[in-house]
Amino acid sequence: MSMPKILTEIAEALRNHKVEISEKVEGEGRGGSLKDEGTIKKYLQSVFGEDVVMNVPARGAGDILVKDGDTIYPLNIKTTFGSTDNATSKIGFLYALTDIDYYELPKSIGWKKFNELLKERKAEIEGRDYYYLCVDKNDSSSVLIRGAKQINCYCLNANPSNMLQIDWKKEKQMPPKNRTYDEAYDTLVGGIKKCIAKFLNNLPEDWLKEL
């Protein structure tokens, strides 16, 4: 699957502009990243307009929405020093793997409902994906946009609140992974299952018997 033209243009605009990256807020990197998300969004809206780079509805998937005609691309903004970042988004993965319209996606969802909707609405739609916009904190001209279906370097984490992660240092050294729909489904959904299995395997056996 090729990169949509509008997303290529957004990546190029950021490479040429080099947005200002925030310092940590009271020693917390996530605080600085939240400020960076706002900086990136405002810059892109100034270049492309708010009818193209749109705000995300409350509790919606992604940090910004990019609209090209009738097509919507949700982007999850990541500013990173090259470490691994959490990439799991139940709502984002639903959008990538089903025919559910973005504005019909649930605002909050558990794993049972996630699985139910996947089975009911599973569909391959050309160009449909959940995208990550990664900006390097050390050099903000280093920009990568890549869909969840295209990621090579997923890491499996046993933490149930932070499961599939992306190793950005390795990912930036590789071209996007060209997967079939079924391969992408197995990578995302199968990866989540493996993370949950790792979590359960880390629990004491007597705890599991009491469940």
C-alpha positions as CSV (number, residue, x, y, z in Angstrom):
1,M,0.0,0.0,0.0
2,S,1.5,3.3,-1.1
3,M,1.6,6.4,1.1
4,P,-1.4,8.8,0.4
5,K,-0.2,11.9,-1.4
6,I,-1.5,14.3,1.3
7,L,0.5,12.4,4.1
8,T,3.7,12.6,1.9
9,E,3.1,16.4,1.7
10,I,2.6,16.7,5.4
11,A,5.8,14.8,6.1
12,E,7.7,17.0,3.7
13,A,6.3,20.2,5.2
14,L,7.6,19.2,8.6
15,R,11.0,18.2,7.3
16,N,11.4,21.6,5.8
17,H,10.1,23.6,8.7
18,K,11.7,21.9,11.7
19,V,9.1,22.6,14.4
20,E,10.4,23.6,17.9
21,I,10.5,20.7,20.3
22,S,9.6,21.2,24.0
23,E,11.8,20.3,26.9
24,K,10.5,17.8,29.5
25,V,7.8,19.2,31.8
26,E,9.0,18.8,35.4
27,G,11.2,15.9,34.3
28,E,8.4,14.1,32.5
29,G,8.9,13.5,28.8
30,R,5.2,12.9,28.1
31,G,4.4,16.4,29.2
32,G,6.8,17.8,26.6
33,S,5.3,15.5,24.0
34,L,1.9,16.8,24.6
35,K,3.1,20.3,24.0
36,D,4.8,19.1,20.8
37,E,1.5,17.6,19.5
38,G,-0.1,21.0,19.8
39,T,2.9,22.7,18.1
40,I,2.8,20.3,15.2
41,K,-1.0,20.5,14.8
42,K,-1.0,24.3,14.7
43,Y,1.8,24.4,12.2
44,L,0.1,21.9,9.9
45,Q,-3.2,23.7,10.2
46,S,-1.5,27.0,9.2
47,V,0.0,25.3,6.1
48,F,-2.9,23.1,4.9
49,G,-5.9,24.7,6.6
50,E,-8.2,23.5,9.3
51,D,-10.5,21.8,6.8
52,V,-7.6,19.4,5.9
53,V,-5.8,19.1,9.2
54,M,-8.7,18.7,11.6
55,N,-9.0,18.4,15.4
56,V,-9.9,15.0,16.7
57,P,-13.3,14.6,18.5
58,A,-13.2,14.0,22.2
59,R,-11.8,10.5,22.9
60,G,-11.4,9.8,19.2
61,A,-8.7,7.9,17.5
62,G,-5.4,9.7,16.8
63,D,-4.2,13.2,17.6
64,I,-5.2,14.9,14.3
65,L,-7.3,13.9,11.4
66,V,-6.1,14.6,7.8
67,K,-8.9,14.9,5.3
68,D,-8.4,14.4,1.5
69,G,-11.7,14.5,-0.3
70,D,-14.0,12.0,1.4
71,T,-11.1,10.0,2.9
72,I,-10.0,10.5,6.5
73,Y,-6.5,9.6,7.8
74,P,-6.2,9.5,11.6
75,L,-2.6,10.4,12.7
76,N,-1.1,9.5,16.1
77,I,1.7,12.0,16.8
78,K,4.8,10.7,18.3
79,T,7.8,12.8,19.3
80,T,10.6,10.6,20.4
81,F,14.4,10.3,21.1
82,G,14.3,7.0,19.2
83,S,13.1,4.7,21.9
84,T,10.0,2.4,21.8
85,D,6.6,4.0,22.1
86,N,3.2,2.5,22.8
87,A,1.3,1.9,19.6
88,T,-1.8,0.0,20.7
89,S,-5.1,1.7,19.9
90,K,-8.2,-0.5,19.9
91,I,-10.2,2.2,18.2
92,G,-7.4,3.0,15.7
93,F,-7.0,-0.7,14.8
94,L,-10.7,-1.1,14.4
95,Y,-10.7,1.8,11.8
96,A,-7.7,0.2,10.0
97,L,-9.2,-3.3,9.8
98,T,-13.0,-2.8,9.4
99,D,-15.5,-0.9,7.4
100,I,-16.6,1.2,10.3
101,D,-16.8,4.9,9.5
102,Y,-14.5,7.1,11.6
103,Y,-17.3,9.0,13.2
104,E,-19.1,5.7,14.0
105,L,-16.2,4.4,16.0
106,P,-17.0,3.8,19.7
107,K,-15.3,6.3,22.1
108,S,-14.4,3.6,24.6
109,I,-14.3,-0.1,24.2
110,G,-13.3,-3.3,26.0
111,W,-11.6,-6.3,24.5
112,K,-14.8,-8.3,24.2
113,K,-16.5,-5.6,22.2
114,F,-13.3,-5.0,20.2
115,N,-13.3,-8.7,19.2
116,E,-17.0,-8.6,18.4
117,L,-16.7,-5.6,16.1
118,L,-13.7,-7.1,14.3
119,K,-15.6,-10.2,13.5
120,E,-18.8,-8.4,12.5
121,R,-17.2,-5.6,10.4
122,K,-13.9,-7.0,9.2
123,A,-13.2,-5.6,5.8
124,E,-10.3,-4.7,3.5
125,I,-10.6,-1.1,2.3
126,E,-8.0,0.3,0.0
127,G,-5.8,3.0,1.8
128,R,-7.5,2.5,5.1
129,D,-5.0,2.5,8.0
130,Y,-4.2,4.0,11.4
131,Y,-1.1,6.2,10.9
132,Y,1.7,7.3,13.1
133,L,3.5,10.6,12.6
134,C,6.9,10.3,14.3
135,V,9.2,13.3,14.8
136,D,12.7,13.0,16.2
137,K,13.2,15.2,19.3
138,N,16.9,15.5,18.5
139,D,16.3,16.6,14.9
140,S,12.7,17.6,14.1
141,S,13.5,17.4,10.4
142,S,13.7,13.7,10.8
143,V,10.0,12.8,10.1
144,L,8.3,9.5,9.4
145,I,4.7,8.7,8.6
146,R,3.8,5.1,8.6
147,G,0.6,3.1,8.9
148,A,0.0,0.4,11.6
149,K,-0.3,-2.2,8.8
150,Q,3.2,-1.1,7.5
151,I,5.2,-1.2,10.7
152,N,8.1,-3.6,10.7
153,C,9.5,-3.3,14.3
154,Y,6.7,-4.0,16.7
155,C,7.8,-5.0,20.2
156,L,5.6,-7.3,22.4
157,N,5.1,-6.0,25.9
158,A,3.6,-7.9,28.8
159,N,2.1,-4.7,30.3
160,P,-1.7,-4.9,29.5
161,S,-2.0,-1.1,29.3
162,N,0.9,-0.7,27.0
163,M,1.1,-3.7,24.7
164,L,2.3,-3.4,21.1
165,Q,5.1,-0.9,20.9
166,I,7.2,0.5,18.0
167,D,11.0,0.6,18.0
168,W,11.4,3.8,16.1
169,K,15.2,3.7,15.8
170,K,15.0,0.4,13.9
171,E,11.8,1.3,12.1
172,K,13.4,4.4,10.5
173,Q,16.1,2.3,9.0
174,M,13.6,0.1,7.0
175,P,11.1,0.7,4.2
176,P,7.4,0.2,5.0
177,K,6.3,-3.4,5.3
178,N,4.1,-4.5,2.4
179,R,1.5,-6.9,3.9
180,T,-1.7,-8.4,2.6
181,Y,-4.8,-7.6,4.6
182,D,-4.7,-10.9,6.4
183,E,-1.0,-10.5,7.2
184,A,-1.7,-7.1,8.7
185,Y,-4.7,-8.4,10.7
186,D,-2.5,-11.2,12.1
187,T,0.3,-8.7,12.9
188,L,-2.0,-6.3,14.9
189,V,-4.6,-8.6,16.4
190,G,-2.3,-11.6,16.8
191,G,0.3,-9.3,18.3
192,I,-2.1,-8.1,20.9
193,K,-3.0,-11.8,21.7
194,K,0.7,-12.6,22.2
195,C,1.1,-9.6,24.6
196,I,-1.9,-10.8,26.7
197,A,-0.4,-14.3,26.7
198,K,2.9,-12.9,27.9
199,F,1.1,-11.0,30.7
200,L,-0.8,-14.1,31.8
201,N,2.4,-16.2,31.7
202,N,4.0,-13.8,34.1
203,L,1.3,-14.3,36.7
204,P,1.8,-16.8,39.6
205,E,0.1,-20.1,38.8
206,D,-2.0,-19.9,42.0
207,W,-3.4,-16.5,41.0
208,L,-4.5,-18.0,37.7
209,K,-6.2,-20.9,39.5
210,E,-8.2,-18.4,41.5
211,L,-9.6,-16.6,38.5
